[in-house]
Amino acid sequence: MPIRPLLLILLPLLLGGCLLSAAKTIVTAPIKAAEVVYDTATESQEEADIKRGRAARKAEERAEREARQAEKDRRKAERQRRRDEGWN
């Protein structure tokens, strides 16, 4: 039996799954892209809470740094004032 007629009969059956898979990928690609855009554009309540907590911690750390620097500047000014008055 020649192989060519057998291939012609089996080829559509063998490629059917491949073609269906490719068609499914093409059809679902825009939906997946829209999902990614939606997820990027919106944030969940949990994500919002995390951002708010991070911003609060950063503000608190900044306030602490500023307070330490202000105390350091105050001490330096006090030492300079005492030197200027002759306290040593």
Sequence and secondary structure as in RCSB ss.txt:
>XXXX:A:sequence
MPIRPLLLILLPLLLGGCLLSAAKTIVTAPIKAAEVVYDTATESQEEADIKRGRAARKAEERAEREARQAEKDRR
KAERQRRRDEGWN
>XXXX:A:secstr
  HHHHHHHHHHHHHHHHHHHHHHHHHHHHHHHHHHHHHHH   HHHHHHHHHHHHHHHHHHHHHHHHHHHHHHH
HHHHHHHHHHT  
